[in-house]
Amino acid sequence: MKLKGERVSSDLVKEISMLLLTEVKDEDLKNVTITSANVSNDLSFAKVYFTTLDDYKRDKVLRDMNNAAGYFRSELAKRLDLRTVPELKFIYDDSIEYGQKIERIIEEINSKEN
């Protein structure tokens, strides 16, 4: 059985992704992928992690996502069955880049051994 925080995190990822896909007009935000969300124990605050295909626009996209947090929150209030929607903070998720860097290092080591 999922804990309420896990369910809310999952719902946030799903609904924000859907909003980005269907509602958001900003072209820079169309290439954003929500990777995960962590909700505080009291469900009042959520860190929402994302990546973007437009790596060179990362800072602008981060700023735009956080500027749109109020919009996302009001839309989530309409879509989710929650007493209060958590305050949203968007954070760029660099774990995929980090994983790719590790993979390249391993490939280099392997190619030197052969």
Buried (B, 14 or more C-beta within 10 A) or exposed (E): EEEEBEEBBBBBBBBBBEBBEEEBEBEBBEBBBBBBBBBEEEBEEBBBBBBBEBEEBBEBBBEBBBEBBEEBBEBBEEBBEBEEBBEBBBBBBEEEEEEEEEEEEEEEEEEEEE
